[in-house]
Amino acid sequence: MNAQNPHILRNRQPIRQLDDAAANRIAAGEVVERPASAIKELVENALDAQAKRIEIAYADGGKTLIRVVDDGCGIPEEELSLALSRHATSKIDGSDLLNIHSFGFRGEALPSLGAVGRLSITSRFVGAGSAFRIEVDGGRLGAVLPAAGPQGTSVELRDLFHATPARLKFLRSAVAEARAIGDVVKRLAMAAPDVAVILRDVSGGGEGRIVFRADVEGEEARLQARLRRIMGQAFIENALEIGAEREGMRLSGYAALPTYSRGAAVAQFFFVNGRPVRDKQLHGALRAAYSDFLSRDRHPAAVLFIDCDPELVDVNVHPAKAEVRFREPGVARGLIVSALKHALAGAGHRASTTVGTATLGAMQPAPHPEMLYQMPLGRMRANTPATGFAESSGWQAGRMEDLPQELPPNDLPLGVARAQLHENYIIAQTTTGMVIIDQHAAHERLVYEKLKWQSGANGVPSQALLIPEIVELPAADCARLLEASEAMQGLGLVYEAFGEGTICVRETPAILGEINAGKLLGDIADELADLGQSQTVKDRIEAVLSRMSCHGSIRSGRRMNADEMNALLREMEATPHSGQCNHGRPTYVELKLADIERLFGRS
């Protein structure tokens, strides 16, 4: 007797059409995951309505109240009820799903919100004499009634998920949901620097408190002003402006110096045609651009905008519209990597200003309870020994060079060497302050850049295997590897097909020595499947070059004369990326004279 198949229902039900309420609740599960998702949809609608001011309010992390008010064009009276129907939208006519210029286009947000909460919309269309209001509760639509209100639209959502109580159990605490709302609003504020955005927490009733506010600042550089408000002044001070174009795609925005890195990928923002997106290929390209400057536990900070013909990118991948798919993903990835590498190379020896700020913070002494006021000068003189500093002896920590009478010229950013401390740190004087250089880290970077240049100019030499290694892989991995074989050959890795599901490795990069070819090909195949491009071989070669530069650089503990120290400074000024070592740490710290004087209470 055959066992009952668990996938076959004992009492099969007939196929039937779901009613609109059930369909809307199902759709809401994809569009509205949490309060932040609801606010994202409503703010995007406001931006599509050409609003210049958007005010968002929430209570209890958005669980009990969400209100979005804008001054956009509004909704006509006769279209209010239609706006709450599924797949009803003014953004597209349905004839072309690729030529999309708006945030919304699916027509699912408002009916989904009305299906899982108590939704009311009050709107006054531009040029209309009065506003109108409509309410929907758990999918039950009310009548359109006259109301009072200015031009624009006010959407109020109360008791989110009251119609689907099970969804409430999956929401996090009010604090966590409020944090997610703040992140979404800030991301949308970056996308629209010409729109004023205000976020309020009205959990206690009344006007509540302003959590975030971003006004429109100035006529020019609005994006920079908006990023300063959201990312902070330190990011703007240490960010490089990005501008590049390739094959119909244009990249703009800001990317921070490697020494201004973060412990997690929390300061990485991508926008495609103004739409905030989370795309693993774009994040992978950003990581690849910084791979030569940051260790794996550090992450770059960047705000990047990709603009292209809407037909080159598909935004209709997911109902939440947070994912996109490029027609030519390799072009987008290559544009990001090349533009960022070019910008970082143009930064030369520059390091982030936060390094000097952190140094001054570490040097700031804590006030002693009994020494809060300056000691009287007469008392200090009375207690000072007759023998001054000139008669002291035994100071061997540093070596002073003869001080020239003139200040270093302005065209020497790293100044002129004045001393070497502990046989590792060079002290240089600039026209505006002083610089402390880690001689080993700085020279290590210089040697590394030379080795990379020689490797690129002469190609990566390969070594032929005495016995070719046969590697068995899944057919899909083999196909990806064979497509990338030409690029791998340029890195010294030579292989070819050897029957179905098998690859023959004939040559490997000589600089890597003896390697496990099977594991290497597996890692490359995984990266190709995940990102469409592999950095594995290149990263391993650069890791070997980094180790070689470490062993070939000036060691800590070596004494250097003035000419050697100044030669190192001049080479740093002329070499790209010399502001950070091979692991992303700074090679020098710059202290401004004004900061030093403030440290000693002289200003």
N, C-alpha and C positions, 0 to 999 in steps of 0.2 A: 504493500500500500504506500503510495507516495505521500510524503510529508507535506503539510500545508505551507505554501509559500507565504512568508510573513509580509511580503510586499503586496499581496492580493487581499483586498478587503473581503471579509466573509459576507457582509451585506453591502454590496456595491450600490453607491448612490448615483443617480443620473446627473449628467452635466447640466448645470443651470447657470444663468446669468446672475452675478452678484448685484445687489442693489447699490445705489450711489453712495449711501452712508458707509457700507462695508468697504467699498472700493476706495473711498477717500481715507478711511482709517488705515487701510493697507498702504496706500501711497504715503500717508503721513509718517509711517515707520521708516521710509527711505529719505524723505525730505526733511522731517523735523525729528532729529535724534535727541535734542536737548534744548533748553531755552536759548542757548547761543545760536543754534541753527535757525530758530524762529526769527531772532533779531537779524541775523545775516540776510535772510530772505526779504524781510521788511525794509531794511536799509537799502538793499540793492534795488528794490522797487522804487524807493525814494530817489535814488541816484538816476534811475532810468527816467523818472519824471522831471529831470532837470532841476532838482531842488538845490538851493544854495545854502540852506540851513536845515540841519536834521537834529532833532532832540530826542534822545532815547531815555526812557525811565524803566526801572524794574524794581520789583519787591521780592524779597525772599529768594534771591538768586534767579528770579524770573519764573518761579513756580506758581506764584499767585497773581503776578501782574507783569505784563510787558506792554509798553506804550511807545509808539514811534510816531512823531509828528514832523511833517516836512512842509515846505512852502513851494512845492512843485506845481505842476500844471493841474493836478486834481483829476477826478473821475466824473464824467457827466452823470446826471441823474438816471438816464435810461440805461446806463451800462453798469450800475452798481451791482445789481443782482447777477448780471452775466459775469462780473469779475469773480464771483464766488462759485462759478461752475468749473468743473474739471476741464483742463486743456483749453481754456479761454484766455487769450492774451492779445495785447495790442503791439507786441514786440515784433512778431513775424506773421506772415500770411500763410506759412506752411509750404510754400513752393520751393524754398531753398533753405535747407537746414545747415548749410555750411557758411553762408554769408550772414553771420550773426554779429551785430554791433552793440548789443545790449547785454546787461547782466542777466536778466531773466528772459525766458522765451518758452518755457515748458507749460506755463499756466497751471501749476500744481500747488504753489505755496499757499495762497489764500484759502482755497477749498480744503487743503490738508489741515491748516490751522483751525478752520471752522469745524472740522470733523472731530478734533480732539480737545477742543476748549471752547470757551465762551468768547466769541469774536464780535467786535463792533467796528464799523468803518464809518467815519464822518468825513465827507469830502466836498470841497467847493471847486468846481471847474473854473478855469481861467475865463473871465468875462461873464460868469454866471452871477445872477442877482443874489442867490442864497445857497447855503450848503444843504446836503441831504445825508441821511444816516440809515444804515442797514445793520441788522444784528443776525447772528447765526449761533445756535447753541447745539453742540453735538451733531452738527449736520442739518439741523432744522432751521430753514431759512425764514426770516421775518420779512415784513414789508418795508419798502423804502419810504421814509418819512422826512419831512422838512426839519432842518436843524440850524443852529447858529454856529458860525465858524468862519475863519479867514480862508483865503485862497490856499489850497494845498490839501493834504490828506492827513488824518489822524487815525491810526489803527491801534485798537486796544484789545489785548488778549488777556483774559483772566482765567485762572484755574486750568493751566495747561495740563493736558492728559486726564482731565476729570472724566472724560468719556471713555478712557482706556486706563483704568486704575492700575493695571499690571505694569504699565510703562513707568509709573511713578516710582516703583521699587528700584528701577535701574538708574535713577538720577542720583547724583552725588549730593554732598552737603550744599547748603546755600552758599557757603563761602567758596567752595570749589566751582560751583556753577557761575557765581559772580565773576570769578577769575577768568573763566572761559569766555564770558560775555565781554569782558574788558579786552581780551586778546583779539576777539573777532572784530570789535569796533575799531580798535587801533589799526588792525590790518586794512580794514575798509577806509579808514581815514588816510592812510598812506596812499591808497589807490586814487583818492580824490582830494588833492591838496587845495583845490579851489572851492571846497565846500566846508562850511563850519559844522563841527560835530560836537555835541554835548551829551555826556552820559551821566545820568543821575541814579542814585540808589534811594528809593522812596520807601524803604521797608518800614521806617518808623512813622510814615504818614507825612502829609504836608509837602513842602517843596523838596524835602530830603537833602542830600548832600551831593555835590558834584564830584564824581569819581574821576572823570576825564573830560578835558575841554581842549579843543583844537580850533582856534579861530583862523580865518584867512589872513595871512600876513604879507603885506607888500604886493607890488605888481609883478616883481621878478623873483626868481629863486624861491618860489612858493614850496616846491618839493623839499628843498634844503631846510627851509624853516619848519615844515611839518615834520621832517625826520629829526630835527633838533628837539622838537617838542616830544616826540615819541621815543626815539632811540637815545636821546641825551646829547649834550654838548660834546662830550668826550668822543662819541662816535663820529660826529661831523669833523672834529679837529683831526682825527686820525684815519679818515676815510679818503679814498681816491675816487675821483669822479670817473665814471666809465662811459665810454661812447664808442660804439663800433657798429659796423653793418656788413652783412654777408648774405648774398643770394636772396634778397627780399626781406631779410629779418634785420631788425635794428635793436641793439642792446644799449640800455642806458641805466643810470642809477649810481650807487655808491658801494664800494667794497673797502673794508677796513684793512689796515696794515697787518701783517702776520703777528706782530708783537701785541696787537690789540685783538687777542683771540679769547674765546669763551670755553668754559668747561663742558658745555653741551651745545647742541645745534638749536639754540633758542633765539638766536638773532639772525636768522636766515629767512628772507622773505622774497618770494618770486611773484611777479605779476605778468600775465600774458594778455595783451590788448586791454590792459587796465584791470583785469580780473585777478583777484588773489587766488593762487593755486598752490597745491602741494603735490609736487611731481618728483618722484625718486630719481628720474634721469637728470633733472635740473640740479637737484641737490648733489647727485653724484658728480656732475660736471664741476660744480663749485668746489667740491672736495678734491677733485683731480687737479684743479688749477692751483690749489694751495698745498698739494701733496709734497712738494719739494721744500716747504717752509715750516710745516707744522707736524708735530708728532700725533699719533693716533688718538691721544686723549685730549687734544685741543681742537677746537672747531672755529672756522672763520665766521666773521660777521659781515653781512651784505644785504643790500636792498636792490634788487635788479628787476628791470622792466624789459620785457620782450614785446616788440610791436611788429606785426606782420599782417599780410592780407588774411582776413578771416578764413579764406578757403584753404590756407596752409595749416590750419590747426582745427581739430575737432573738439569742441567743448561739450558735446552731447554724449559724453562717456558715462556719466553717473548723474542721477537725479540731483545730488547735492552740488554739482557743477564745480567741485574742488579739484577734479582731475582733468587733464587735457591730453590729447594725443596729437603729436606733430606728424605732418605728412613726411617730412624729412628730419627725423630726430637727430641724425648725425650732424646736420647743419646747425641746429640749435645748440647741441653740446659743443661742437667745435668753436662756435662763436663765443660762448661763455669762456671756455678754456683759453683761447687765444687772446681775447680781449683782457681778461684778468691778468694773464701772464705778462702781457705787454704793459699794462698799467703798473704792475708790481715792479717790473724791470725799470720803468721810468721813474719810480720812486727813489732809485739809487740806494744810498746808504741810510735813508730816512727810517727812523724808529718812532714808535708811538709816544706821544707826550705823557701818557699815563705812567710810563716807566719812571720818568723823573718825578712825577707827583708821588708815586708810591715810595720812591727813595726818600723824598723829603718827609713823607709821613713816618717812615721808619726812623728817621733821624730826629724827629721832634721829641724832645724830652718831656716827661710828665712832671708837672710842678710839684715840688716837695712842700708838704704842709707848712713847714717852718720857713720857707724861702719863697713866699709868694710875691715879695716886693724886692726891688733892686737894692743891693747892699750899698750903703753910703760910700762915696769915693774916698773920703778921708780915712774911714775904718779899713778899707781895703788896702790903702797905702801903708797904714800902720802895721798891718799884719803881713805885708809882703817882705820876704827876706831880702837882704842887701844884695845877695848874689842873684842876678837876673837869669833869664833863659839862656843867654849867651854863654854862661859858665856851666850850664848843665852838660852832662855827658851820658853816653850809653844809648842814644837813640839810633837804632840801626834798622828800623822797619822800612825806611824808604831812602831813595837816593835822589838828591836834588841836582838838576842841571843848572848851568849858568843861565840866569834870567836875562834875555835881551831887553834892551831899553824900550823898544817899540812894541805896541800891541800887534797881534797877528792881523794880516789884511782881511778884508771882508769876504774875499773869495775863497777863504779856507774855512768851510763849515765846521770842520772838526778841530780847527785851531792849530796851535803849536805845542808840542810836548814839553812839559816842564819837569816832570818827575816820574819815577817808577816806584810803586809801592808793593812790598812783599813779592817782588820779582814776578808779578802777574798783572798788576793794574797800572795802566798808563794814565797820568793826569795831564790833561791838555787845557790850555787857556784859549778861549775864544774872545771875540770882541764884546760879547754880551754875557759871558759867564764862564763855565768850565765844563769839561767832558771827562768822564771816567770810562776807560776802555778796558775790556777784558781781552788781553793780548792773545790768549790761546783761542778763545771763541771767535774772535775777529779773523785771525789768520786761518783758522780752520775753514771759515766760510770762503775766504779768498781762494784757498787751494781747491776747495770743492768746485767753485765756479770755473776755475781753470781746467780741472779734470772734465767737467761736463762739456765745456767748449771743445776741448780736444776730442772727446768721444763723439760729439756731434759732427765735428768737421771731418774726422777720419772714418766715421762709422764704427759700429760696435763689432769688434772682431769675434769670430766664432771658432769653435774647435770641433772638428769632425770626430764623431764617436767611432771607436775601433769596431764595435759591434752595434749597429743601429738598434735602438730600443723600440720594441713594438708595444703600443698602448691600446688597450681595448676600452672603448667608451660607448655610451648610447648613441644611436644614429643621429639624433638631433644635435648632440654636442659635437660630433664629428663634422656635421655640416657647418656649424658655426665656426669651428676652428679652421676648416678649409677655406671659408670665406675670408678669414682674417690672416691667412698664411702669408700674404705679401707684406702686410704690416709687421708681422712677427719676424719675417726674414730680415727686415731692416734693423731689428734689435738683436740679431745674431741667433735666432731660433728658427731652424729649418726643419720642416716636416712635410709629409705628403701622405695621401691616402694609401692604405695597404689592405684593400678588401673592405667588405661591409662591416661597419662598426669598429674599424681598426685604423690606427694612424702610426706611421713609421717616423720616428724622430732621428734625423741624421746628424744635425749639428746643434750645439747649444752655445750660449754666450760664454766666451772664454773667461771673462772676468768673474763669472759665478762659480767657476771650478766644477767640482763633481756635484751634480744635482740629481734629484729624483724627478725624471722627466714626466713620469706618469702623474705624480701629484701636481707638478707645475701645469701640465695641460688641463688637469681637472679644475684647478683654480681659475685658469684663464677661461675655460668653458663656462663655469659658473658666473663669472663676471660678465661675459658676453651675453648670457641669458638674462642677467639682471639689469644691466645698463646698456647693452648693445655695443660696448667698447671695453677693452681691457687695458688696465694700467699695470698689471701684475709684473710682467717682465721688466718694464721700464722702472717700476718702483724698486725691484730687487737690484737692478743694475745701479740705480742711484744710491741705494743703501750701501752697496759695496764701495762706490766712489766716496760716500760720506765717511765710511770707516777708514779708507785710505787717506782722506784729507785729514782726519783726526790724528793719524799716526805721523803724517808728514808735516804737520804745522808746528809753529813755535810752542814749545812746552811751557807749562807753568813752572816757575822757578828759574827761568833763564833770564840773565841780566841783559838788557839792551841799552845801547848808547843812544844819544839824542838823534843821530842820523837814522838809525834803524827804526826808532819809534816814529819819527816824522815820515819816513818812507811808508810805514804801515798805515799811517793816517791818510796819506795822499792816495794810496792804493784803495783804501776803503771808500774814499770819496768818488773814485772813478769806477768802482765795481758795483753792478746792480745787486740788490738783495743783501748788501753787507751790513744792514742794520740789525739782522738777526742771524743767529747761528743755524746750523743744520737742523736743530730741533725746535726752532721757533723762539728760543730765548733771545733777549736783546744782547747785542755785542757791546753796546755802550749806553751810558746814562748821561743825559745833558741836564745841567742845573743852571738856571738863569741867575744872574747876579742879584736881581731884585728878590728872588726867592731865598737866596742864601742870606741876604741882609735881613729879610723878614724872619728867618730862622734864628738869627742872633739878636733879634729885637732892635735892629738898626733902622727900621722904616716904620 
